């Protein structure tokens, strides 16, 4: 059963099969046909199966039908460029609520709903929970909570598995006594979650609107720079559409493998691709060789606006070829991103140093995110040994330290007290106190 099959064909095939049979596909576990249809958002198939006697799954270990539905709903919200798919996923959840389907939850309240099952998870933040309730009349709180598998942690089997896991973690990461380390990590996460309650963009936009203040990136930046970035991304969505594997795409990529860019472009131009498909192909070709930028811009695949989101080349040689082919090293895209931001987002210190050595235009006053803040907000995503070298490069630019930087440092201190002390020893201006507030906002598409 392929998720790309048309629903009528799937239903026709199901007429000859056991509706409760266990199936498997790609990386998904062996699950029922119903759970499969739920996972791939096939609402017509789900309705057909339920109407013809398919059983809702509720295995104590594996995912239940409702859990697959919640995971699918979360995915559709992430890919919210197609409202039709969101509606399908909502209808599936509503059907299952009506049938009393259950799910496991690690949190279920007005601010956070989340749960997990083997190799899968689902989570919804306050803004999503509220939107589902107000705009789609779907109350996730109504979903019945099912019993979880009770495991005796002192049993012989669990002790053997725990020891093996600890040995493997130590072997791969050099972390000794990993069980204690993970326990302490969980305690730290719980402490942060209890102390830090950031709000999404929509919350602050509502606040600004109520106070009759213009909604601008400058006003949002004053609250938290991350909001300005989030606002620009929402106001200037940059969409692509993946072209499914086909003989024509195979021919294009074969030509690229033969380093025949003109042939690749000629094949692409002979097809009636949409604007979003051309955009996807543009970045695919650019990923092969940035030196093709000039040929691409002189073809039917040309892009009037460039977006770093789909750019992947981080090697210095590729950037040099990119510039030689006509790209502006100082280019700022519609979402306020520069190559300097790109280097930090990719956590590439070599690229950052190269760009700074080339005197790339900073122009930070016109950008929603200053480089230091971008780094500090994401500092825990960087390898520990690269954090100080990155910070040294950015502090050499002599940024004006403000309360946003200090808030980001306050959050980092909660996560890594030891390295925080190293940082403030080098840069006392980043020292915080117990009254320093944590960042006010988060961006769900950051």
C-alpha positions in Angstrom: 0.0 0.0 0.0 1.7 3.2 -1.2 0.8 6.5 0.4 0.9 8.1 -3.1 -1.9 5.8 -4.4 -5.1 7.5 -5.4 -7.8 6.8 -2.7 -10.3 5.1 -5.1 -7.6 2.6 -6.2 -6.8 1.9 -2.5 -10.4 1.3 -1.7 -10.9 -1.0 -4.7 -7.8 -3.0 -3.6 -9.2 -3.2 0.0 -12.4 -4.9 -1.2 -10.3 -8.0 -1.7 -8.4 -7.9 1.5 -8.8 -8.4 5.3 -9.5 -4.9 6.6 -7.7 -5.6 9.9 -4.6 -7.1 8.4 -1.1 -5.9 9.5 0.9 -4.1 6.8 4.3 -2.4 6.5 5.7 0.3 4.3 9.0 2.2 4.1 10.1 3.2 7.6 6.7 2.9 9.3 6.2 0.0 11.7 4.0 -3.0 11.0 0.6 -1.5 11.7 -3.0 -2.0 10.6 -4.4 -0.7 7.3 -6.6 1.7 9.3 -3.6 3.2 11.1 -1.7 3.4 7.8 -4.5 5.3 6.1 -4.7 7.6 9.2 -0.9 8.2 9.1 -1.0 9.2 5.4 -4.1 11.4 5.8 -6.4 9.3 3.6 -9.7 10.4 5.1 -11.8 8.7 2.5 -10.0 5.4 3.1 -10.3 5.9 6.9 -14.1 6.4 6.5 -14.4 3.4 4.2 -12.5 1.1 6.7 -14.5 2.3 9.7 -17.8 1.8 7.9 -16.8 -1.7 6.9 -15.8 -3.0 10.3 -12.1 -2.1 10.7 -11.0 -2.2 14.3 -9.4 0.8 16.1 -6.0 -0.3 17.4 -5.1 0.1 21.1 -2.1 -2.0 21.7 -0.4 -1.2 25.0 3.0 -0.8 23.4 2.5 0.2 19.7 0.8 3.3 18.6 -3.0 3.5 18.8 -5.1 4.7 15.9 -5.7 8.0 17.7 -2.0 8.4 18.3 -1.3 8.0 14.6 -4.1 10.6 13.9 -2.5 13.1 16.3 0.9 12.6 14.8 -0.6 13.2 11.3 -2.5 16.3 12.5 0.8 17.7 13.8 2.5 17.1 10.5 -0.3 18.8 8.5 0.0 21.8 10.8 3.7 22.0 10.1 3.0 21.9 6.3 0.1 24.4 6.6 0.4 25.6 3.0 -2.5 23.2 2.0 -5.6 23.9 4.1 -7.4 20.9 2.5 -4.9 18.5 4.1 -5.4 20.1 7.5 -9.2 19.7 7.2 -8.7 16.0 6.3 -6.5 15.4 9.4 -9.0 17.2 11.6 -11.9 15.2 10.2 -10.0 12.0 11.0 -9.5 13.0 14.6 -13.1 14.0 15.0 -14.3 10.6 13.7 -12.0 8.9 16.1 -13.2 11.0 19.1 -16.8 10.1 18.2 -15.8 6.4 18.4 -14.0 6.8 21.7 -10.5 6.3 20.4 -7.8 6.9 23.0 -4.2 8.2 23.1 -1.3 8.4 25.6 -0.4 11.9 26.9 2.7 13.1 28.8 0.9 16.5 29.0 -2.7 17.5 28.3 -3.9 21.0 29.2 -4.8 24.3 27.5 -1.1 25.2 27.1 0.4 22.0 25.9 -0.7 18.7 24.5 2.0 16.1 23.8 2.6 12.4 23.8 4.7 9.7 22.2 4.7 6.1 21.1 7.5 3.9 19.6 9.6 6.1 17.3 6.9 8.7 16.9 5.5 11.7 18.8 2.9 14.4 18.7 2.8 17.9 20.3 0.6 20.9 20.1 1.4 24.3 21.7 -1.1 26.8 23.1 -1.6 28.7 19.9 -2.3 25.5 17.9 -4.7 24.1 20.6 -6.6 27.4 20.6 -6.7 27.6 16.8 -8.1 24.0 16.5 -10.8 24.8 19.0 -11.8 28.3 17.8 -11.5 27.8 14.0 -12.2 24.1 13.5 -14.3 23.2 16.7 -11.8 20.4 17.6 -11.2 20.1 21.3 -8.1 18.0 21.8 -8.8 18.0 25.6 -11.8 15.8 24.8 -9.6 12.9 23.7 -9.8 10.0 26.1 -6.5 9.0 27.8 -5.5 5.4 27.6 -3.5 3.3 30.0 0.2 3.0 29.4 2.2 -0.1 29.6 3.5 -0.6 33.2 7.1 -1.7 33.2 8.9 -3.1 36.3 12.2 -1.2 36.1 13.8 -3.6 38.5 13.0 -6.6 36.4 16.0 -8.7 35.1 15.2 -7.9 31.4 15.0 -4.1 32.0 18.2 -4.2 34.0 20.0 -6.0 31.2 18.7 -3.6 28.5 19.5 -0.5 30.7 23.1 -1.8 31.2 23.5 -2.4 27.4 22.2 1.1 26.6 24.6 2.7 29.1 27.5 0.7 27.6 26.6 1.7 24.1 26.2 5.4 25.0 29.5 5.4 26.8 31.2 3.7 23.8 29.7 6.2 21.2 29.9 9.4 23.3 32.5 8.9 26.0 29.8 9.8 28.6 30.4 7.8 31.7 27.5 6.8 33.9 25.0 7.8 31.2 21.9 6.8 33.2 22.7 9.4 35.8 23.6 12.0 33.1 20.2 11.5 31.4 18.4 11.7 34.7 20.1 15.0 35.5 19.4 16.2 32.0 15.7 15.5 32.4 15.7 17.4 35.7 17.2 20.4 34.0 14.7 20.2 31.2 11.8 20.1 33.7 13.3 23.1 35.5 13.5 25.1 32.3 10.0 24.2 31.3 8.7 25.3 34.7 10.6 28.6 34.6 10.3 29.6 31.0 6.9 30.3 29.4 7.5 32.1 26.1 4.6 33.2 24.0 4.1 32.8 20.2 3.9 35.5 17.5 0.1 35.5 17.5 0.0 36.3 21.2 2.1 39.5 20.8 0.3 40.6 17.6 -3.0 40.4 19.5 -1.5 42.5 22.3 -0.1 45.1 19.9 -3.5 45.3 18.0 -5.4 45.8 21.2 -3.1 48.7 22.1 -3.6 50.1 18.6 0.1 50.0 17.9 1.2 49.4 14.2 2.3 45.8 13.6 5.8 46.3 12.2 9.0 44.3 12.4 10.5 47.2 14.4 7.8 47.1 17.1 8.0 43.3 17.2 11.8 43.4 17.4 11.6 45.7 20.5 9.7 42.9 22.3 12.0 40.1 21.1 14.1 40.0 17.9 12.9 36.5 17.2 9.4 37.9 16.6 10.5 40.1 13.8 12.1 37.2 12.1 9.0 35.1 12.6 6.8 37.9 11.3 8.9 38.3 8.1 8.7 34.6 7.5 4.9 34.6 7.8 4.5 37.7 5.7 6.9 36.5 3.0 6.3 32.7 2.8 8.7 31.2 0.3 7.1 28.1 -1.2 8.4 25.3 -3.3 6.8 22.2 -4.8 8.9 19.0 -5.0 8.7 17.4 -8.5 8.1 13.7 -8.1 10.7 11.3 -9.5 9.9 10.8 -13.2 11.8 10.1 -16.5 12.2 13.8 -17.1 13.8 14.5 -13.7 16.0 11.5 -14.1 17.2 12.9 -17.4 17.9 16.3 -15.8 19.9 14.8 -13.0 21.7 12.5 -15.4 22.8 15.5 -17.4 24.0 17.2 -14.2 26.0 14.1 -13.3 27.6 14.5 -16.7 28.3 18.2 -15.9 26.1 19.2 -18.9 24.2 22.1 -17.4 22.9 23.3 -20.8 21.3 19.9 -21.5 19.8 19.8 -18.0 18.2 23.3 -18.4 17.0 22.4 -21.9 15.1 19.4 -20.6 13.6 21.4 -17.7 12.5 24.2 -20.1 10.7 21.7 -22.3 8.4 20.8 -19.4 5.4 22.7 -18.2 6.5 23.1 -14.6 4.7 25.5 -12.2 6.5 28.4 -10.6 7.0 26.5 -7.4 8.3 23.5 -9.2 10.8 25.6 -11.1 11.9 27.1 -7.8 12.5 23.7 -6.4 14.5 22.7 -9.5 16.5 25.9 -9.3 17.8 25.0 -5.8 18.3 21.4 -6.8 20.6 22.3 -9.7 22.3 25.0 -7.6 23.1 22.2 -5.0 25.0 20.3 -7.7 27.3 23.3 -8.4 26.9 26.9 -7.4 28.8 27.8 -10.6 25.6 27.1 -12.5 23.9 30.2 -10.9 24.6 32.3 -14.0 23.1 29.7 -16.5 20.1 29.3 -14.2 19.4 33.0 -14.0 19.6 33.2 -17.8 17.1 30.4 -18.2 13.4 29.8 -17.8 14.2 28.6 -14.2 15.5 32.1 -13.1 14.5 33.4 -9.8 13.9 37.1 -9.1 14.2 36.5 -5.4 16.7 34.3 -3.7 16.0 32.6 -0.4 18.7 31.1 1.8 16.3 28.6 3.3 16.7 26.2 0.3 20.4 27.0 -0.2 22.7 24.2 1.1 26.3 25.0 0.0 28.6 25.8 2.9 32.0 25.1 1.4 34.2 28.1 0.8 35.0 27.0 -2.8 31.2 26.8 -3.5 30.6 30.3 -2.1 33.5 31.7 -4.2 32.1 30.0 -7.3 28.6 31.4 -6.4 30.0 34.9 -6.3 32.0 34.5 -9.5 28.8 33.3 -11.2 27.1 36.6 -10.3 25.7 36.3 -6.8 25.9 39.3 -4.5 27.8 38.4 -1.3 25.8 41.1 0.6 22.4 39.9 -0.6 19.5 40.1 1.9 16.5 38.0 1.2 12.9 38.9 1.9 13.0 37.2 5.3 15.9 39.3 6.4 18.6 36.6 6.1 22.2 37.2 4.9 25.1 34.9 4.2 26.3 35.7 7.7 23.0 34.6 9.2 23.2 31.5 6.9 26.7 30.7 8.3 25.4 30.8 11.9 22.3 28.9 11.1 24.4 26.2 9.5 26.8 26.4 12.5 29.8 26.8 10.1 32.6 28.6 11.7 34.9 28.4 8.7 32.3 30.0 6.5 31.6 32.8 9.0 35.3 33.6 9.3 35.6 33.7 5.5 32.7 36.0 5.1 33.9 38.4 7.7 37.4 38.4 6.1 35.6 39.4 2.9 34.1 42.4 4.7 30.5 41.3 4.0 28.1 44.1 4.7 26.7 43.8 8.2 23.8 46.3 7.9 22.4 44.9 11.1 20.3 47.9 11.8 18.1 47.0 8.9 17.8 43.3 9.8 15.5 41.7 12.3 18.1 39.5 13.9 21.5 40.8 14.9 24.1 38.1 14.5 25.0 37.8 18.2 21.4 37.4 19.2 20.8 34.7 16.5 23.8 32.8 17.9 22.9 33.2 21.6 19.3 32.0 21.0 20.6 28.9 19.3 23.8 28.4 21.2 22.9 25.0 22.6 22.5 23.7 19.0 26.3 24.3 18.5 28.8 21.7 19.5 30.2 22.7 22.9 33.8 23.1 21.6 32.7 25.5 18.9 30.6 27.9 21.0 33.5 30.0 22.3 35.2 30.3 18.9 31.9 31.5 17.4 31.4 33.9 20.2 34.9 35.3 19.9 34.3 36.1 16.2 31.0 37.8 16.9 32.2 39.8 19.9 35.1 41.0 17.7 32.4 42.9 15.7 31.8 45.0 18.9 28.0 44.6 19.1 26.0 46.8 21.4 24.9 44.4 24.1 21.3 44.9 25.0 18.7 43.2 27.2 17.7 40.7 24.5 21.3 39.4 24.5 21.3 39.1 28.2 17.9 37.3 28.2 19.3 34.7 25.8 22.4 34.3 28.0 20.1 33.8 31.1 18.4 30.9 29.3 21.8 29.4 28.4 22.9 29.7 32.0 20.1 27.5 33.0 21.2 24.9 30.5 25.0 25.1 31.0 26.2 26.8 34.1 29.8 25.7 33.6 30.2 27.2 30.1 28.3 30.3 31.1 31.0 31.0 33.6 33.7 30.6 30.9 31.8 33.1 28.7 31.4 35.8 31.3 35.1 35.4 32.3 36.0 36.4 28.7 33.2 38.9 28.3 32.0 40.4 31.6 29.5 42.5 29.7 27.4 39.3 29.3 27.1 38.8 33.0 23.5 38.5 34.2 21.8 38.4 37.6 18.9 36.6 39.2 16.5 39.3 38.0 17.5 39.1 34.3 14.3 37.9 32.5 14.2 35.0 30.1 13.3 35.6 26.4 9.6 36.5 26.1 8.9 34.8 22.8 9.4 31.8 20.5 8.7 31.3 16.8 7.0 28.1 15.7 8.6 28.4 12.3 12.0 29.7 13.4 
